[in-house]
Structure formats: structure tokens, C-alpha cells
Amino acid sequence: MSQIIALASVLLGSFCLTNVRRLSEVWSLLCLSIKLKTGL
């Protein structure tokens, strides 16, 4: 049982990491576009 929980937590952790990376990329792109729009 503990092995299943450990495996699930590892999978969940990697999933959250990839999501955070994707979110930060989208956020930086949004900030860039906002800066360009306000700069013009």
C-alpha cells in the first residue's frame, strides 16, 4: 500500500512541476506582450 502511495505522490509531483513550468512560460509571454502593447 505504501509503495502505491509513494508512486502516486511521485507522479503527482512531476505532473505539478511540468504544469508550473508551462504556467511560468505562458505568464512570461503574457508579460512580454503587455509590455510591448504599453510601450507602443
N, C-alpha and C positions, 0 to 999 in steps of 0.2 A: 504493500500500500504506500509506504513512504517513498519507494522508487518512482511510483506513478506521480506522486505529488511533486517530487523533485524534477521530473521530466517536464511536467506541465508548467512549473514555475520558470524553467529554463526557456521553454518555447514562448511563454508569455513575455519574458524579459527581452528576448531577441525581437519579438514582434513589436513591442513598445519602442525599442531602440530604433528600428527601421522607420517606424511611424514618426518618431521625434525628428529623425534626420530629414525625412520628407517634409514635415511641417516647417522646419527651420529653413529649408531651401525655398519653399513657397513664400514664407514670411519675408525672406531677404529679397526675393523677386518683387514682392508687393511694395516693399520699402523703396526699392530702386525705381519702380515705375512712378511712385508717388513723388519722389524727389525730382525725377525728370519732368513730371507734369507741373510741379510748383516752380521749378527752375525756369521753365519757358515763359 
